[in-house]
Amino acid sequence: MELLESQDPEKKRLIETSDRHKHELEKEVKALSDKTERVVKNALIIGGTLALTYLLLNQLSSSKNKRKKAKVKPSEDDETDSSLVKADTSFSQPSLISQLGERLATQATALLLGIAKDKLGEYLSNRKQKDENS
C-alpha cells in the first residue's frame, strides 16, 4: 500500500493533511477536556464548601432545638416516662462553646479526611500512570 501512496503525490498530500487535522483535533479535545476538568473541580469545591456550610449551620441550629425539646414537661399520666425524663435532665449539659468546639473539630476532621482521601487517590493514579508509562 505504501508503494501506491508514494506513486501518487496527490494521495500522499491528502494523507499528510488528514494526519495534520487529526493531530489538531486531538489537541483541541485535550484542551477541552482540561478545561472541563478544571470546571468540574471548581464546581466540586464550591459544592463541597456549600455542603459543609449547610451541615455546620444545621448542626449549630439543631443544638438549639434540642434544648427547647428538653424543656418540655412530661405528662403526669405516665410515671415511668416522667422519671426517665427527670433523670435525663438532672445531668448538666455541656456549654454551648464546648458543643461548638466539638462539632467544629468533628467537621474539620471529616473535611481533612476527605482532602487526604482525594490527595491519596491522586497520588495513586499518578503512580499507576508512571508505572504504565515505564
KOLGUKE-309093 format. One record per residue (C-alpha): residue number from 1; residue in one letter; x, y, z. Coordinates in Angstrom, 2 decimals. Example, Ala and Ser with C-alpha at 12.3 -4.5 7.8 and 13.67 -1.06 7.14 Angstrom:
REM residues 2
n->1 res->a X->12.30 Y->-4.50 Z->7.80
n->2 res->s X->13.67 Y->-1.06 Z->7.14
This chain:
REM residues 134
n->1 res->m X->0.00 Y->0.00 Z->0.00
n->2 res->e X->2.90 Y->2.33 Z->0.74
n->3 res->l X->4.11 Y->1.81 Z->-2.80
n->4 res->l X->0.83 Y->3.13 Z->-4.17
n->5 res->e X->0.93 Y->6.14 Z->-1.81
n->6 res->s X->4.42 Y->7.10 Z->-2.89
n->7 res->q X->3.47 Y->6.89 Z->-6.56
n->8 res->d X->0.51 Y->9.27 Z->-6.28
n->9 res->p X->1.64 Y->12.68 Z->-4.93
n->10 res->e X->-1.95 Y->13.91 Z->-4.57
n->11 res->k X->-2.88 Y->10.97 Z->-2.37
n->12 res->k X->0.26 Y->11.47 Z->-0.27
n->13 res->r X->-0.58 Y->15.16 Z->0.23
n->14 res->l X->-4.14 Y->14.28 Z->1.27
n->15 res->i X->-2.92 Y->11.70 Z->3.79
n->16 res->e X->-0.49 Y->14.24 Z->5.31
n->17 res->t X->-3.27 Y->16.82 Z->5.50
n->18 res->s X->-5.54 Y->14.25 Z->7.14
n->19 res->d X->-2.85 Y->13.42 Z->9.73
n->20 res->r X->-2.30 Y->17.11 Z->10.46
n->21 res->h X->-6.05 Y->17.64 Z->11.00
n->22 res->k X->-6.19 Y->14.57 Z->13.20
n->23 res->h X->-3.42 Y->15.91 Z->15.44
n->24 res->e X->-5.07 Y->19.33 Z->15.65
n->25 res->l X->-8.38 Y->17.74 Z->16.64
n->26 res->e X->-6.64 Y->15.68 Z->19.32
n->27 res->k X->-5.03 Y->18.86 Z->20.70
n->28 res->e X->-8.41 Y->20.61 Z->20.80
n->29 res->v X->-10.06 Y->17.65 Z->22.51
n->30 res->k X->-7.29 Y->17.54 Z->25.10
n->31 res->a X->-7.58 Y->21.29 Z->25.73
n->32 res->l X->-11.35 Y->20.98 Z->26.06
n->33 res->s X->-11.07 Y->18.06 Z->28.47
n->34 res->d X->-8.55 Y->20.01 Z->30.58
n->35 res->k X->-10.91 Y->22.98 Z->30.76
n->36 res->t X->-13.80 Y->20.70 Z->31.64
n->37 res->e X->-11.73 Y->19.06 Z->34.37
n->38 res->r X->-10.93 Y->22.46 Z->35.90
n->39 res->v X->-14.59 Y->23.49 Z->35.79
n->40 res->v X->-15.69 Y->20.24 Z->37.42
n->41 res->k X->-13.06 Y->20.58 Z->40.15
n->42 res->n X->-14.18 Y->24.15 Z->40.85
n->43 res->a X->-17.81 Y->23.03 Z->40.95
n->44 res->l X->-16.93 Y->20.24 Z->43.38
n->45 res->i X->-15.01 Y->22.63 Z->45.61
n->46 res->i X->-17.86 Y->25.13 Z->45.62
n->47 res->g X->-20.44 Y->22.40 Z->46.19
n->48 res->g X->-18.37 Y->20.90 Z->49.00
n->49 res->t X->-17.99 Y->24.28 Z->50.63
n->50 res->l X->-21.73 Y->24.90 Z->50.42
n->51 res->a X->-22.48 Y->21.43 Z->51.78
n->52 res->l X->-20.02 Y->21.91 Z->54.64
n->53 res->t X->-21.54 Y->25.29 Z->55.47
n->54 res->y X->-25.03 Y->23.80 Z->55.39
n->55 res->l X->-24.02 Y->20.92 Z->57.66
n->56 res->l X->-22.27 Y->23.26 Z->60.07
n->57 res->l X->-25.26 Y->25.58 Z->60.28
n->58 res->n X->-27.59 Y->22.61 Z->60.55
n->59 res->q X->-25.55 Y->21.22 Z->63.44
n->60 res->l X->-25.48 Y->24.56 Z->65.21
n->61 res->s X->-29.19 Y->25.17 Z->64.79
n->62 res->s X->-30.11 Y->21.63 Z->65.87
n->63 res->s X->-28.42 Y->22.16 Z->69.25
n->64 res->k X->-30.86 Y->24.99 Z->69.99
n->65 res->n X->-33.83 Y->22.81 Z->69.00
n->66 res->k X->-32.68 Y->20.01 Z->71.32
n->67 res->r X->-32.59 Y->22.38 Z->74.28
n->68 res->k X->-36.12 Y->23.55 Z->73.58
n->69 res->k X->-37.34 Y->19.95 Z->73.34
n->70 res->a X->-35.66 Y->19.02 Z->76.62
n->71 res->k X->-37.56 Y->21.79 Z->78.45
n->72 res->v X->-40.97 Y->20.34 Z->77.50
n->73 res->k X->-42.57 Y->18.86 Z->80.62
n->74 res->p X->-43.69 Y->15.23 Z->80.51
n->75 res->s X->-47.31 Y->14.23 Z->81.04
n->76 res->e X->-48.40 Y->13.31 Z->84.57
n->77 res->d X->-50.18 Y->10.15 Z->83.37
n->78 res->d X->-47.04 Y->8.20 Z->82.54
n->79 res->e X->-44.92 Y->7.94 Z->85.69
n->80 res->t X->-42.14 Y->5.81 Z->84.20
n->81 res->d X->-41.55 Y->8.25 Z->81.34
n->82 res->s X->-41.52 Y->11.23 Z->83.69
n->83 res->s X->-38.94 Y->9.59 Z->85.95
n->84 res->l X->-36.73 Y->8.89 Z->82.92
n->85 res->v X->-37.02 Y->12.46 Z->81.70
n->86 res->k X->-36.22 Y->13.78 Z->85.16
n->87 res->a X->-33.15 Y->11.56 Z->85.29
n->88 res->d X->-32.05 Y->12.75 Z->81.84
n->89 res->t X->-32.48 Y->16.44 Z->82.69
n->90 res->s X->-30.66 Y->16.09 Z->86.01
n->91 res->f X->-27.32 Y->15.74 Z->84.18
n->92 res->s X->-25.60 Y->19.01 Z->83.41
n->93 res->q X->-25.40 Y->19.73 Z->79.70
n->94 res->p X->-22.09 Y->20.89 Z->78.22
n->95 res->s X->-21.83 Y->24.58 Z->77.48
n->96 res->l X->-22.60 Y->25.98 Z->74.06
n->97 res->i X->-18.93 Y->26.79 Z->73.46
n->98 res->s X->-17.82 Y->23.24 Z->74.21
n->99 res->q X->-20.55 Y->21.86 Z->71.93
n->100 res->l X->-19.47 Y->24.28 Z->69.20
n->101 res->g X->-15.83 Y->23.29 Z->69.62
n->102 res->e X->-16.67 Y->19.61 Z->69.49
n->103 res->r X->-18.75 Y->19.99 Z->66.35
n->104 res->l X->-16.12 Y->22.15 Z->64.67
n->105 res->a X->-13.48 Y->19.56 Z->65.49
n->106 res->t X->-15.68 Y->16.81 Z->64.07
n->107 res->q X->-16.40 Y->18.75 Z->60.89
n->108 res->a X->-12.74 Y->19.73 Z->60.48
n->109 res->t X->-11.69 Y->16.11 Z->60.91
n->110 res->a X->-14.20 Y->14.99 Z->58.28
n->111 res->l X->-13.02 Y->17.72 Z->55.91
n->112 res->l X->-9.35 Y->16.86 Z->56.40
n->113 res->l X->-10.04 Y->13.17 Z->55.92
n->114 res->g X->-11.82 Y->13.97 Z->52.66
n->115 res->i X->-8.91 Y->16.06 Z->51.44
n->116 res->a X->-6.45 Y->13.34 Z->52.44
n->117 res->k X->-8.54 Y->10.75 Z->50.56
n->118 res->d X->-8.53 Y->12.91 Z->47.42
n->119 res->k X->-4.78 Y->13.51 Z->47.61
n->120 res->l X->-4.11 Y->9.84 Z->48.17
n->121 res->g X->-6.27 Y->8.98 Z->45.16
n->122 res->e X->-4.38 Y->11.49 Z->43.01
n->123 res->y X->-1.04 Y->10.10 Z->44.20
n->124 res->l X->-2.05 Y->6.52 Z->43.46
n->125 res->s X->-3.38 Y->7.39 Z->40.00
n->126 res->n X->-0.18 Y->9.33 Z->39.17
n->127 res->r X->1.91 Y->6.42 Z->40.39
n->128 res->k X->-0.15 Y->3.99 Z->38.30
n->129 res->q X->0.30 Y->6.17 Z->35.22
n->130 res->k X->4.04 Y->6.35 Z->35.77
n->131 res->d X->4.19 Y->2.57 Z->36.15
n->132 res->e X->2.22 Y->2.11 Z->32.91
n->133 res->n X->4.47 Y->4.55 Z->31.04
n->134 res->s X->7.69 Y->2.87 Z->32.13
